[in-house]
Amino acid sequence: MKSIKIFATAVLLTSASFASIAADQVTSQPAADAQKIGVVSVSGASNLSALEAELASKAAASGANSYRIVSAGGQNKLYGTAEIFN
């Protein structure tokens, strides 16, 4: 039981650190000077928070300054895509 709590804490802290280094999410239209540099996609996320964190991490790894989630779906495992901007 104690091992499960330690493991859960480690997973939570790891996902929090990925979110802190990720690109900024654009909530509506990106700034006029933002240039779209591509699209990233992920699949297999267990919930919306995990999906968002994975998209943010992938956007940052692609060198994006910001991203905008354009689609998300699924039932047991979620998938999503995001436009990335500089």
N, CA, C and O atoms as a Maestro MAE file, in Angstrom:
{
 s_m_m2io_version
 :::
 2.0.0
}

f_m_ct {
 s_m_title
 :::
 protein
 m_atom[344] {
  # First column is atom index #
  i_m_mmod_type
  r_m_x_coord
  r_m_y_coord
  r_m_z_coord
  i_m_residue_number
  s_m_chain_name
  s_m_pdb_residue_name
  s_m_pdb_atom_name
  i_m_atomic_number
  :::
  1 25 0.825 -1.187 0.000 1 A "MET " " N  " 7
  2 3 0.000 0.000 0.000 1 A "MET " " CA " 6
  3 2 0.870 1.252 0.000 1 A "MET " " C  " 6
  4 15 0.584 2.215 -0.710 1 A "MET " " O  " 8
  5 25 1.937 1.232 0.802 2 A "LYS " " N  " 7
  6 3 2.824 2.376 0.868 2 A "LYS " " CA " 6
  7 2 3.534 2.582 -0.471 2 A "LYS " " C  " 6
  8 15 3.783 3.716 -0.881 2 A "LYS " " O  " 8
  9 25 3.856 1.482 -1.145 3 A "SER " " N  " 7
  10 3 4.514 1.556 -2.448 3 A "SER " " CA " 6
  11 2 3.625 2.238 -3.474 3 A "SER " " C  " 6
  12 15 4.111 3.003 -4.307 3 A "SER " " O  " 8
  13 25 2.336 1.967 -3.422 4 A "ILE " " N  " 7
  14 3 1.398 2.578 -4.357 4 A "ILE " " CA " 6
  15 2 1.346 4.086 -4.144 4 A "ILE " " C  " 6
  16 15 1.328 4.845 -5.112 4 A "ILE " " O  " 8
  17 25 1.322 4.527 -2.893 5 A "LYS " " N  " 7
  18 3 1.297 5.959 -2.599 5 A "LYS " " CA " 6
  19 2 2.566 6.636 -3.088 5 A "LYS " " C  " 6
  20 15 2.504 7.731 -3.646 5 A "LYS " " O  " 8
  21 25 3.706 6.010 -2.891 6 A "ILE " " N  " 7
  22 3 4.976 6.579 -3.345 6 A "ILE " " CA " 6
  23 2 4.997 6.651 -4.864 6 A "ILE " " C  " 6
  24 15 5.416 7.659 -5.433 6 A "ILE " " O  " 8
  25 25 4.546 5.585 -5.526 7 A "PHE " " N  " 7
  26 3 4.510 5.562 -6.987 7 A "PHE " " CA " 6
  27 2 3.574 6.643 -7.518 7 A "PHE " " C  " 6
  28 15 3.925 7.349 -8.464 7 A "PHE " " O  " 8
  29 25 2.390 6.785 -6.926 8 A "ALA " " N  " 7
  30 3 1.428 7.792 -7.365 8 A "ALA " " CA " 6
  31 2 1.994 9.197 -7.192 8 A "ALA " " C  " 6
  32 15 1.802 10.053 -8.056 8 A "ALA " " O  " 8
  33 25 2.683 9.438 -6.095 9 A "THR " " N  " 7
  34 3 3.309 10.737 -5.862 9 A "THR " " CA " 6
  35 2 4.385 11.013 -6.902 9 A "THR " " C  " 6
  36 15 4.485 12.131 -7.409 9 A "THR " " O  " 8
  37 25 5.185 10.015 -7.221 10 A "ALA " " N  " 7
  38 3 6.241 10.180 -8.225 10 A "ALA " " CA " 6
  39 2 5.653 10.498 -9.594 10 A "ALA " " C  " 6
  40 15 6.173 11.357 -10.306 10 A "ALA " " O  " 8
  41 25 4.579 9.817 -9.966 11 A "VAL " " N  " 7
  42 3 3.929 10.073 -11.257 11 A "VAL " " CA " 6
  43 2 3.361 11.484 -11.290 11 A "VAL " " C  " 6
  44 15 3.496 12.183 -12.294 11 A "VAL " " O  " 8
  45 25 2.732 11.905 -10.211 12 A "LEU " " N  " 7
  46 3 2.157 13.242 -10.140 12 A "LEU " " CA " 6
  47 2 3.231 14.313 -10.274 12 A "LEU " " C  " 6
  48 15 3.059 15.272 -11.025 12 A "LEU " " O  " 8
  49 25 4.328 14.159 -9.558 13 A "LEU " " N  " 7
  50 3 5.412 15.138 -9.628 13 A "LEU " " CA " 6
  51 2 6.063 15.159 -11.002 13 A "LEU " " C  " 6
  52 15 6.434 16.227 -11.489 13 A "LEU " " O  " 8
  53 25 6.206 14.016 -11.627 14 A "THR " " N  " 7
  54 3 6.787 13.954 -12.962 14 A "THR " " CA " 6
  55 2 5.906 14.666 -13.969 14 A "THR " " C  " 6
  56 15 6.406 15.431 -14.794 14 A "THR " " O  " 8
  57 25 4.610 14.429 -13.918 15 A "SER " " N  " 7
  58 3 3.713 15.086 -14.872 15 A "SER " " CA " 6
  59 2 3.650 16.585 -14.610 15 A "SER " " C  " 6
  60 15 3.483 17.361 -15.551 15 A "SER " " O  " 8
  61 25 3.776 17.007 -13.372 16 A "ALA " " N  " 7
  62 3 3.786 18.433 -13.061 16 A "ALA " " CA " 6
  63 2 5.033 19.101 -13.616 16 A "ALA " " C  " 6
  64 15 4.967 20.243 -14.072 16 A "ALA " " O  " 8
  65 25 6.163 18.416 -13.588 17 A "SER " " N  " 7
  66 3 7.383 19.017 -14.116 17 A "SER " " CA " 6
  67 2 7.322 19.141 -15.630 17 A "SER " " C  " 6
  68 15 7.847 20.108 -16.180 17 A "SER " " O  " 8
  69 25 6.691 18.183 -16.328 18 A "PHE " " N  " 7
  70 3 6.539 18.298 -17.780 18 A "PHE " " CA " 6
  71 2 5.677 19.500 -18.123 18 A "PHE " " C  " 6
  72 15 5.973 20.218 -19.078 18 A "PHE " " O  " 8
  73 25 4.631 19.730 -17.373 19 A "ALA " " N  " 7
  74 3 3.740 20.843 -17.652 19 A "ALA " " CA " 6
  75 2 4.437 22.182 -17.443 19 A "ALA " " C  " 6
  76 15 4.108 23.152 -18.125 19 A "ALA " " O  " 8
  77 25 5.380 22.260 -16.529 20 A "SER " " N  " 7
  78 3 6.041 23.529 -16.256 20 A "SER " " CA " 6
  79 2 7.024 23.927 -17.343 20 A "SER " " C  " 6
  80 15 7.335 25.111 -17.469 20 A "SER " " O  " 8
  81 25 7.528 22.982 -18.138 21 A "ILE " " N  " 7
  82 3 8.468 23.323 -19.201 21 A "ILE " " CA " 6
  83 2 7.804 23.358 -20.567 21 A "ILE " " C  " 6
  84 15 8.477 23.585 -21.572 21 A "ILE " " O  " 8
  85 25 6.516 23.141 -20.620 22 A "ALA " " N  " 7
  86 3 5.803 23.048 -21.891 22 A "ALA " " CA " 6
  87 2 5.517 24.431 -22.465 22 A "ALA " " C  " 6
  88 15 5.649 25.449 -21.786 22 A "ALA " " O  " 8
  89 25 5.124 24.434 -23.728 23 A "ALA " " N  " 7
  90 3 4.731 25.662 -24.404 23 A "ALA " " CA " 6
  91 2 3.431 26.183 -23.794 23 A "ALA " " C  " 6
  92 15 2.711 25.435 -23.133 23 A "ALA " " O  " 8
  93 25 3.131 27.462 -24.015 24 A "ASP " " N  " 7
  94 3 1.906 28.063 -23.503 24 A "ASP " " CA " 6
  95 2 0.727 27.688 -24.387 24 A "ASP " " C  " 6
  96 15 0.838 27.690 -25.613 24 A "ASP " " O  " 8
  97 25 -0.405 27.365 -23.765 25 A "GLN " " N  " 7
  98 3 -1.599 27.048 -24.538 25 A "GLN " " CA " 6
  99 2 -2.315 28.333 -24.898 25 A "GLN " " C  " 6
  100 15 -2.527 29.195 -24.045 25 A "GLN " " O  " 8
  101 25 -2.689 28.462 -26.167 26 A "VAL " " N  " 7
  102 3 -3.459 29.598 -26.650 26 A "VAL " " CA " 6
  103 2 -4.924 29.239 -26.463 26 A "VAL " " C  " 6
  104 15 -5.367 28.193 -26.935 26 A "VAL " " O  " 8
  105 25 -5.687 30.096 -25.776 27 A "THR " " N  " 7
  106 3 -7.073 29.752 -25.478 27 A "THR " " CA " 6
  107 2 -8.043 30.159 -26.581 27 A "THR " " C  " 6
  108 15 -9.134 29.595 -26.671 27 A "THR " " O  " 8
  109 25 -7.675 31.119 -27.416 28 A "SER " " N  " 7
  110 3 -8.543 31.494 -28.535 28 A "SER " " CA " 6
  111 2 -7.669 31.625 -29.774 28 A "SER " " C  " 6
  112 15 -6.889 30.720 -30.071 28 A "SER " " O  " 8
  113 25 -7.779 32.706 -30.486 29 A "GLN " " N  " 7
  114 3 -6.940 32.922 -31.665 29 A "GLN " " CA " 6
  115 2 -5.526 33.271 -31.217 29 A "GLN " " C  " 6
  116 15 -5.347 34.036 -30.269 29 A "GLN " " O  " 8
  117 25 -4.518 32.717 -31.892 30 A "PRO " " N  " 7
  118 3 -3.139 33.078 -31.550 30 A "PRO " " CA " 6
  119 2 -2.863 34.534 -31.916 30 A "PRO " " C  " 6
  120 15 -3.601 35.130 -32.701 30 A "PRO " " O  " 8
  121 25 -1.821 35.096 -31.360 31 A "ALA " " N  " 7
  122 3 -1.453 36.481 -31.647 31 A "ALA " " CA " 6
  123 2 -1.228 36.656 -33.146 31 A "ALA " " C  " 6
  124 15 -0.879 35.704 -33.844 31 A "ALA " " O  " 8
  125 25 -1.428 37.869 -33.629 32 A "ALA " " N  " 7
  126 3 -1.309 38.146 -35.062 32 A "ALA " " CA " 6
  127 2 0.084 37.830 -35.591 32 A "ALA " " C  " 6
  128 15 0.228 37.427 -36.745 32 A "ALA " " O  " 8
  129 25 1.112 38.007 -34.762 33 A "ASP " " N  " 7
  130 3 2.477 37.751 -35.219 33 A "ASP " " CA " 6
  131 2 2.907 36.296 -35.024 33 A "ASP " " C  " 6
  132 15 4.031 35.937 -35.376 33 A "ASP " " O  " 8
  133 25 2.034 35.459 -34.471 34 A "ALA " " N  " 7
  134 3 2.368 34.045 -34.273 34 A "ALA " " CA " 6
  135 2 2.302 33.325 -35.616 34 A "ALA " " C  " 6
  136 15 1.361 33.507 -36.390 34 A "ALA " " O  " 8
  137 25 3.310 32.512 -35.875 35 A "GLN " " N  " 7
  138 3 3.372 31.775 -37.130 35 A "GLN " " CA " 6
  139 2 3.167 30.291 -36.849 35 A "GLN " " C  " 6
  140 15 3.863 29.701 -36.023 35 A "GLN " " O  " 8
  141 25 2.203 29.700 -37.547 36 A "LYS " " N  " 7
  142 3 1.945 28.268 -37.379 36 A "LYS " " CA " 6
  143 2 3.121 27.495 -37.961 36 A "LYS " " C  " 6
  144 15 3.511 27.704 -39.110 36 A "LYS " " O  " 8
  145 25 3.685 26.593 -37.146 37 A "ILE " " N  " 7
  146 3 4.837 25.823 -37.615 37 A "ILE " " CA " 6
  147 2 4.521 24.343 -37.780 37 A "ILE " " C  " 6
  148 15 5.375 23.577 -38.227 37 A "ILE " " O  " 8
  149 25 3.305 23.932 -37.427 38 A "GLY " " N  " 7
  150 3 2.959 22.533 -37.614 38 A "GLY " " CA " 6
  151 2 1.835 22.069 -36.724 38 A "GLY " " C  " 6
  152 15 1.106 22.862 -36.129 38 A "GLY " " O  " 8
  153 25 1.719 20.753 -36.651 39 A "VAL " " N  " 7
  154 3 0.671 20.098 -35.868 39 A "VAL " " CA " 6
  155 2 1.306 18.941 -35.110 39 A "VAL " " C  " 6
  156 15 2.161 18.240 -35.651 39 A "VAL " " O  " 8
  157 25 0.896 18.737 -33.866 40 A "VAL " " N  " 7
  158 3 1.333 17.575 -33.089 40 A "VAL " " CA " 6
  159 2 0.096 16.779 -32.696 40 A "VAL " " C  " 6
  160 15 -0.995 17.332 -32.563 40 A "VAL " " O  " 8
  161 25 0.277 15.488 -32.515 41 A "SER " " N  " 7
  162 3 -0.842 14.643 -32.098 41 A "SER " " CA " 6
  163 2 -0.355 13.596 -31.111 41 A "SER " " C  " 6
  164 15 0.805 13.185 -31.138 41 A "SER " " O  " 8
  165 25 -1.252 13.177 -30.249 42 A "VAL " " N  " 7
  166 3 -0.963 12.118 -29.277 42 A "VAL " " CA " 6
  167 2 -2.176 11.201 -29.197 42 A "VAL " " C  " 6
  168 15 -3.286 11.582 -29.568 42 A "VAL " " O  " 8
  169 25 -1.948 9.996 -28.712 43 A "SER " " N  " 7
  170 3 -3.051 9.060 -28.497 43 A "SER " " CA " 6
  171 2 -2.730 8.190 -27.292 43 A "SER " " C  " 6
  172 15 -1.573 8.051 -26.895 43 A "SER " " O  " 8
  173 25 -3.764 7.614 -26.726 44 A "GLY " " N  " 7
  174 3 -3.587 6.709 -25.603 44 A "GLY " " CA " 6
  175 2 -3.653 7.358 -24.236 44 A "GLY " " C  " 6
  176 15 -3.338 6.708 -23.240 44 A "GLY " " O  " 8
  177 25 -4.055 8.628 -24.153 45 A "ALA " " N  " 7
  178 3 -4.152 9.300 -22.854 45 A "ALA " " CA " 6
  179 2 -5.347 8.748 -22.075 45 A "ALA " " C  " 6
  180 15 -6.366 8.385 -22.661 45 A "ALA " " O  " 8
  181 25 -5.210 8.691 -20.762 46 A "SER " " N  " 7
  182 3 -6.271 8.118 -19.935 46 A "SER " " CA " 6
  183 2 -7.339 9.130 -19.529 46 A "SER " " C  " 6
  184 15 -8.461 8.746 -19.200 46 A "SER " " O  " 8
  185 25 -6.995 10.439 -19.550 47 A "ASN " " N  " 7
  186 3 -7.974 11.471 -19.221 47 A "ASN " " CA " 6
  187 2 -7.581 12.774 -19.922 47 A "ASN " " C  " 6
  188 15 -6.515 12.853 -20.533 47 A "ASN " " O  " 8
  189 25 -8.439 13.793 -19.834 48 A "LEU " " N  " 7
  190 3 -8.182 15.044 -20.546 48 A "LEU " " CA " 6
  191 2 -6.943 15.771 -20.034 48 A "LEU " " C  " 6
  192 15 -6.213 16.379 -20.818 48 A "LEU " " O  " 8
  193 25 -6.703 15.713 -18.742 49 A "SER " " N  " 7
  194 3 -5.516 16.368 -18.185 49 A "SER " " CA " 6
  195 2 -4.243 15.737 -18.723 49 A "SER " " C  " 6
  196 15 -3.292 16.440 -19.063 49 A "SER " " O  " 8
  197 25 -4.222 14.422 -18.800 50 A "ALA " " N  " 7
  198 3 -3.058 13.723 -19.344 50 A "ALA " " CA " 6
  199 2 -2.889 14.031 -20.821 50 A "ALA " " C  " 6
  200 15 -1.764 14.191 -21.295 50 A "ALA " " O  " 8
  201 25 -3.990 14.115 -21.553 51 A "LEU " " N  " 7
  202 3 -3.938 14.451 -22.976 51 A "LEU " " CA " 6
  203 2 -3.342 15.839 -23.166 51 A "LEU " " C  " 6
  204 15 -2.467 16.030 -24.010 51 A "LEU " " O  " 8
  205 25 -3.810 16.807 -22.387 52 A "GLU " " N  " 7
  206 3 -3.293 18.170 -22.486 52 A "GLU " " CA " 6
  207 2 -1.808 18.226 -22.133 52 A "GLU " " C  " 6
  208 15 -1.036 18.910 -22.805 52 A "GLU " " O  " 8
  209 25 -1.409 17.515 -21.087 53 A "ALA " " N  " 7
  210 3 -0.002 17.505 -20.686 53 A "ALA " " CA " 6
  211 2 0.882 16.883 -21.769 53 A "ALA " " C  " 6
  212 15 1.979 17.376 -22.031 53 A "ALA " " O  " 8
  213 25 0.412 15.807 -22.398 54 A "GLU " " N  " 7
  214 3 1.189 15.165 -23.457 54 A "GLU " " CA " 6
  215 2 1.304 16.069 -24.678 54 A "GLU " " C  " 6
  216 15 2.368 16.140 -25.292 54 A "GLU " " O  " 8
  217 25 0.216 16.765 -25.042 55 A "LEU " " N  " 7
  218 3 0.272 17.698 -26.168 55 A "LEU " " CA " 6
  219 2 1.216 18.856 -25.866 55 A "LEU " " C  " 6
  220 15 1.977 19.276 -26.738 55 A "LEU " " O  " 8
  221 25 1.175 19.376 -24.640 56 A "ALA " " N  " 7
  222 3 2.062 20.469 -24.250 56 A "ALA " " CA " 6
  223 2 3.518 20.035 -24.308 56 A "ALA " " C  " 6
  224 15 4.375 20.779 -24.786 56 A "ALA " " O  " 8
  225 25 3.794 18.849 -23.829 57 A "SER " " N  " 7
  226 3 5.155 18.332 -23.843 57 A "SER " " CA " 6
  227 2 5.658 18.139 -25.269 57 A "SER " " C  " 6
  228 15 6.798 18.481 -25.580 57 A "SER " " O  " 8
  229 25 4.817 17.597 -26.124 58 A "LYS " " N  " 7
  230 3 5.204 17.366 -27.517 58 A "LYS " " CA " 6
  231 2 5.388 18.696 -28.257 58 A "LYS " " C  " 6
  232 15 6.279 18.816 -29.098 58 A "LYS " " O  " 8
  233 25 4.553 19.691 -27.950 59 A "ALA " " N  " 7
  234 3 4.693 21.011 -28.565 59 A "ALA " " CA " 6
  235 2 6.016 21.648 -28.157 59 A "ALA " " C  " 6
  236 15 6.720 22.208 -28.996 59 A "ALA " " O  " 8
  237 25 6.353 21.565 -26.883 60 A "ALA " " N  " 7
  238 3 7.617 22.130 -26.401 60 A "ALA " " CA " 6
  239 2 8.804 21.408 -27.026 60 A "ALA " " C  " 6
  240 15 9.798 22.041 -27.382 60 A "ALA " " O  " 8
  241 25 8.707 20.092 -27.163 61 A "ALA " " N  " 7
  242 3 9.792 19.320 -27.775 61 A "ALA " " CA " 6
  243 2 9.975 19.686 -29.244 61 A "ALA " " C  " 6
  244 15 11.065 19.530 -29.794 61 A "ALA " " O  " 8
  245 25 8.910 20.173 -29.880 62 A "SER " " N  " 7
  246 3 8.985 20.584 -31.282 62 A "SER " " CA " 6
  247 2 9.505 22.004 -31.433 62 A "SER " " C  " 6
  248 15 9.674 22.482 -32.555 62 A "SER " " O  " 8
  249 25 9.759 22.685 -30.328 63 A "GLY " " N  " 7
  250 3 10.289 24.042 -30.373 63 A "GLY " " CA " 6
  251 2 9.233 25.127 -30.450 63 A "GLY " " C  " 6
  252 15 9.548 26.270 -30.781 63 A "GLY " " O  " 8
  253 25 7.998 24.796 -30.155 64 A "ALA " " N  " 7
  254 3 6.912 25.774 -30.230 64 A "ALA " " CA " 6
  255 2 6.893 26.670 -28.998 64 A "ALA " " C  " 6
  256 15 7.246 26.247 -27.896 64 A "ALA " " O  " 8
  257 25 6.474 27.918 -29.208 65 A "ASN " " N  " 7
  258 3 6.273 28.840 -28.093 65 A "ASN " " CA " 6
  259 2 4.866 28.721 -27.531 65 A "ASN " " C  " 6
  260 15 4.633 28.995 -26.354 65 A "ASN " " O  " 8
  261 25 3.923 28.310 -28.384 66 A "SER " " N  " 7
  262 3 2.539 28.155 -27.948 66 A "SER " " CA " 6
  263 2 1.863 27.085 -28.792 66 A "SER " " C  " 6
  264 15 2.371 26.680 -29.838 66 A "SER " " O  " 8
  265 25 0.710 26.638 -28.316 67 A "TYR " " N  " 7
  266 3 -0.060 25.627 -29.033 67 A "TYR " " CA " 6
  267 2 -1.538 25.847 -28.775 67 A "TYR " " C  " 6
  268 15 -1.924 26.502 -27.807 67 A "TYR " " O  " 8
  269 25 -2.370 25.283 -29.668 68 A "ARG " " N  " 7
  270 3 -3.819 25.368 -29.499 68 A "ARG " " CA " 6
  271 2 -4.409 24.001 -29.803 68 A "ARG " " C  " 6
  272 15 -4.229 23.482 -30.905 68 A "ARG " " O  " 8
  273 25 -5.105 23.418 -28.851 69 A "ILE " " N  " 7
  274 3 -5.732 22.116 -29.055 69 A "ILE " " CA " 6
  275 2 -6.911 22.307 -30.003 69 A "ILE " " C  " 6
  276 15 -7.801 23.119 -29.749 69 A "ILE " " O  " 8
  277 25 -6.903 21.542 -31.107 70 A "VAL " " N  " 7
  278 3 -7.960 21.682 -32.105 70 A "VAL " " CA " 6
  279 2 -8.899 20.482 -32.140 70 A "VAL " " C  " 6
  280 15 -10.002 20.582 -32.677 70 A "VAL " " O  " 8
  281 25 -8.480 19.349 -31.576 71 A "SER " " N  " 7
  282 3 -9.392 18.210 -31.515 71 A "SER " " CA " 6
  283 2 -9.005 17.285 -30.375 71 A "SER " " C  " 6
  284 15 -7.836 17.167 -30.008 71 A "SER " " O  " 8
  285 25 -10.015 16.638 -29.829 72 A "ALA " " N  " 7
  286 3 -9.816 15.630 -28.780 72 A "ALA " " CA " 6
  287 2 -11.015 14.696 -28.830 72 A "ALA " " C  " 6
  288 15 -12.143 15.132 -29.059 72 A "ALA " " O  " 8
  289 25 -10.766 13.423 -28.615 73 A "GLY " " N  " 7
  290 3 -11.865 12.465 -28.638 73 A "GLY " " CA " 6
  291 2 -11.423 11.111 -28.133 73 A "GLY " " C  " 6
  292 15 -10.275 10.918 -27.734 73 A "GLY " " O  " 8
  293 25 -12.354 10.183 -28.158 74 A "GLY " " N  " 7
  294 3 -12.073 8.830 -27.708 74 A "GLY " " CA " 6
  295 2 -13.009 8.429 -26.592 74 A "GLY " " C  " 6
  296 15 -13.794 9.233 -26.090 74 A "GLY " " O  " 8
  297 25 -12.908 7.156 -26.210 75 A "GLN " " N  " 7
  298 3 -13.738 6.659 -25.118 75 A "GLN " " CA " 6
  299 2 -12.867 6.200 -23.959 75 A "GLN " " C  " 6
  300 15 -12.745 6.919 -22.968 75 A "GLN " " O  " 8
  301 25 -12.267 5.044 -24.054 76 A "ASN " " N  " 7
  302 3 -11.405 4.564 -22.973 76 A "ASN " " CA " 6
  303 2 -10.028 5.210 -23.025 76 A "ASN " " C  " 6
  304 15 -9.466 5.572 -21.992 76 A "ASN " " O  " 8
  305 25 -9.495 5.351 -24.213 77 A "LYS " " N  " 7
  306 3 -8.211 6.026 -24.426 77 A "LYS " " CA " 6
  307 2 -8.463 7.219 -25.332 77 A "LYS " " C  " 6
  308 15 -9.151 7.097 -26.345 77 A "LYS " " O  " 8
  309 25 -7.915 8.363 -24.977 78 A "LEU " " N  " 7
  310 3 -8.171 9.594 -25.712 78 A "LEU " " CA " 6
  311 2 -7.065 9.885 -26.715 78 A "LEU " " C  " 6
  312 15 -5.926 9.450 -26.551 78 A "LEU " " O  " 8
  313 25 -7.420 10.627 -27.753 79 A "TYR " " N  " 7
  314 3 -6.464 11.098 -28.746 79 A "TYR " " CA " 6
  315 2 -6.737 12.579 -28.966 79 A "TYR " " C  " 6
  316 15 -7.837 13.055 -28.685 79 A "TYR " " O  " 8
  317 25 -5.752 13.305 -29.462 80 A "GLY " " N  " 7
  318 3 -5.946 14.718 -29.726 80 A "GLY " " CA " 6
  319 2 -4.871 15.283 -30.621 80 A "GLY " " C  " 6
  320 15 -3.801 14.696 -30.783 80 A "GLY " " O  " 8
  321 25 -5.170 16.445 -31.209 81 A "THR " " N  " 7
  322 3 -4.209 17.159 -32.042 81 A "THR " " CA " 6
  323 2 -4.170 18.618 -31.609 81 A "THR " " C  " 6
  324 15 -5.135 19.155 -31.064 81 A "THR " " O  " 8
  325 25 -3.032 19.239 -31.867 82 A "ALA " " N  " 7
  326 3 -2.857 20.653 -31.531 82 A "ALA " " CA " 6
  327 2 -2.017 21.326 -32.605 82 A "ALA " " C  " 6
  328 15 -1.061 20.742 -33.114 82 A "ALA " " O  " 8
  329 25 -2.381 22.565 -32.948 83 A "GLU " " N  " 7
  330 3 -1.561 23.385 -33.828 83 A "GLU " " CA " 6
  331 2 -0.473 24.002 -32.971 83 A "GLU " " C  " 6
  332 15 -0.728 24.382 -31.828 83 A "GLU " " O  " 8
  333 25 0.746 24.109 -33.508 84 A "ILE " " N  " 7
  334 3 1.843 24.710 -32.746 84 A "ILE " " CA " 6
  335 2 2.309 25.981 -33.445 84 A "ILE " " C  " 6
  336 15 2.298 26.068 -34.673 84 A "ILE " " O  " 8
  337 25 2.718 26.965 -32.647 85 A "PHE " " N  " 7
  338 3 3.074 28.291 -33.147 85 A "PHE " " CA " 6
  339 2 4.406 28.761 -32.572 85 A "PHE " " C  " 6
  340 15 4.809 28.362 -31.480 85 A "PHE " " O  " 8
  341 25 5.074 29.617 -33.334 86 A "ASN " " N  " 7
  342 3 6.269 30.327 -32.853 86 A "ASN " " CA " 6
  343 2 5.923 31.771 -32.661 86 A "ASN " " C  " 6
  344 15 6.776 32.562 -32.260 86 A "ASN " " O  " 8
  :::
 }
 m_bond[343] {
  # First column is bond index #
  i_m_from
  i_m_to
  i_m_order
  :::
  1 1 2 1
  2 2 3 1
  3 3 4 2
  4 3 5 1
  5 5 6 1
  6 6 7 1
  7 7 8 2
  8 7 9 1
  9 9 10 1
  10 10 11 1
  11 11 12 2
  12 11 13 1
  13 13 14 1
  14 14 15 1
  15 15 16 2
  16 15 17 1
  17 17 18 1
  18 18 19 1
  19 19 20 2
  20 19 21 1
  21 21 22 1
  22 22 23 1
  23 23 24 2
  24 23 25 1
  25 25 26 1
  26 26 27 1
  27 27 28 2
  28 27 29 1
  29 29 30 1
  30 30 31 1
  31 31 32 2
  32 31 33 1
  33 33 34 1
  34 34 35 1
  35 35 36 2
  36 35 37 1
  37 37 38 1
  38 38 39 1
  39 39 40 2
  40 39 41 1
  41 41 42 1
  42 42 43 1
  43 43 44 2
  44 43 45 1
  45 45 46 1
  46 46 47 1
  47 47 48 2
  48 47 49 1
  49 49 50 1
  50 50 51 1
  51 51 52 2
  52 51 53 1
  53 53 54 1
  54 54 55 1
  55 55 56 2
  56 55 57 1
  57 57 58 1
  58 58 59 1
  59 59 60 2
  60 59 61 1
  61 61 62 1
  62 62 63 1
  63 63 64 2
  64 63 65 1
  65 65 66 1
  66 66 67 1
  67 67 68 2
  68 67 69 1
  69 69 70 1
  70 70 71 1
  71 71 72 2
  72 71 73 1
  73 73 74 1
  74 74 75 1
  75 75 76 2
  76 75 77 1
  77 77 78 1
  78 78 79 1
  79 79 80 2
  80 79 81 1
  81 81 82 1
  82 82 83 1
  83 83 84 2
  84 83 85 1
  85 85 86 1
  86 86 87 1
  87 87 88 2
  88 87 89 1
  89 89 90 1
  90 90 91 1
  91 91 92 2
  92 91 93 1
  93 93 94 1
  94 94 95 1
  95 95 96 2
  96 95 97 1
  97 97 98 1
  98 98 99 1
  99 99 100 2
  100 99 101 1
  101 101 102 1
  102 102 103 1
  103 103 104 2
  104 103 105 1
  105 105 106 1
  106 106 107 1
  107 107 108 2
  108 107 109 1
  109 109 110 1
  110 110 111 1
  111 111 112 2
  112 111 113 1
  113 113 114 1
  114 114 115 1
  115 115 116 2
  116 115 117 1
  117 117 118 1
  118 118 119 1
  119 119 120 2
  120 119 121 1
  121 121 122 1
  122 122 123 1
  123 123 124 2
  124 123 125 1
  125 125 126 1
  126 126 127 1
  127 127 128 2
  128 127 129 1
  129 129 130 1
  130 130 131 1
  131 131 132 2
  132 131 133 1
  133 133 134 1
  134 134 135 1
  135 135 136 2
  136 135 137 1
  137 137 138 1
  138 138 139 1
  139 139 140 2
  140 139 141 1
  141 141 142 1
  142 142 143 1
  143 143 144 2
  144 143 145 1
  145 145 146 1
  146 146 147 1
  147 147 148 2
  148 147 149 1
  149 149 150 1
  150 150 151 1
  151 151 152 2
  152 151 153 1
  153 153 154 1
  154 154 155 1
  155 155 156 2
  156 155 157 1
  157 157 158 1
  158 158 159 1
  159 159 160 2
  160 159 161 1
  161 161 162 1
  162 162 163 1
  163 163 164 2
  164 163 165 1
  165 165 166 1
  166 166 167 1
  167 167 168 2
  168 167 169 1
  169 169 170 1
  170 170 171 1
  171 171 172 2
  172 171 173 1
  173 173 174 1
  174 174 175 1
  175 175 176 2
  176 175 177 1
  177 177 178 1
  178 178 179 1
  179 179 180 2
  180 179 181 1
  181 181 182 1
  182 182 183 1
  183 183 184 2
  184 183 185 1
  185 185 186 1
  186 186 187 1
  187 187 188 2
  188 187 189 1
  189 189 190 1
  190 190 191 1
  191 191 192 2
  192 191 193 1
  193 193 194 1
  194 194 195 1
  195 195 196 2
  196 195 197 1
  197 197 198 1
  198 198 199 1
  199 199 200 2
  200 199 201 1
  201 201 202 1
  202 202 203 1
  203 203 204 2
  204 203 205 1
  205 205 206 1
  206 206 207 1
  207 207 208 2
  208 207 209 1
  209 209 210 1
  210 210 211 1
  211 211 212 2
  212 211 213 1
  213 213 214 1
  214 214 215 1
  215 215 216 2
  216 215 217 1
  217 217 218 1
  218 218 219 1
  219 219 220 2
  220 219 221 1
  221 221 222 1
  222 222 223 1
  223 223 224 2
  224 223 225 1
  225 225 226 1
  226 226 227 1
  227 227 228 2
  228 227 229 1
  229 229 230 1
  230 230 231 1
  231 231 232 2
  232 231 233 1
  233 233 234 1
  234 234 235 1
  235 235 236 2
  236 235 237 1
  237 237 238 1
  238 238 239 1
  239 239 240 2
  240 239 241 1
  241 241 242 1
  242 242 243 1
  243 243 244 2
  244 243 245 1
  245 245 246 1
  246 246 247 1
  247 247 248 2
  248 247 249 1
  249 249 250 1
  250 250 251 1
  251 251 252 2
  252 251 253 1
  253 253 254 1
  254 254 255 1
  255 255 256 2
  256 255 257 1
  257 257 258 1
  258 258 259 1
  259 259 260 2
  260 259 261 1
  261 261 262 1
  262 262 263 1
  263 263 264 2
  264 263 265 1
  265 265 266 1
  266 266 267 1
  267 267 268 2
  268 267 269 1
  269 269 270 1
  270 270 271 1
  271 271 272 2
  272 271 273 1
  273 273 274 1
  274 274 275 1
  275 275 276 2
  276 275 277 1
  277 277 278 1
  278 278 279 1
  279 279 280 2
  280 279 281 1
  281 281 282 1
  282 282 283 1
  283 283 284 2
  284 283 285 1
  285 285 286 1
  286 286 287 1
  287 287 288 2
  288 287 289 1
  289 289 290 1
  290 290 291 1
  291 291 292 2
  292 291 293 1
  293 293 294 1
  294 294 295 1
  295 295 296 2
  296 295 297 1
  297 297 298 1
  298 298 299 1
  299 299 300 2
  300 299 301 1
  301 301 302 1
  302 302 303 1
  303 303 304 2
  304 303 305 1
  305 305 306 1
  306 306 307 1
  307 307 308 2
  308 307 309 1
  309 309 310 1
  310 310 311 1
  311 311 312 2
  312 311 313 1
  313 313 314 1
  314 314 315 1
  315 315 316 2
  316 315 317 1
  317 317 318 1
  318 318 319 1
  319 319 320 2
  320 319 321 1
  321 321 322 1
  322 322 323 1
  323 323 324 2
  324 323 325 1
  325 325 326 1
  326 326 327 1
  327 327 328 2
  328 327 329 1
  329 329 330 1
  330 330 331 1
  331 331 332 2
  332 331 333 1
  333 333 334 1
  334 334 335 1
  335 335 336 2
  336 335 337 1
  337 337 338 1
  338 338 339 1
  339 339 340 2
  340 339 341 1
  341 341 342 1
  342 342 343 1
  343 343 344 2
  :::
 }
}
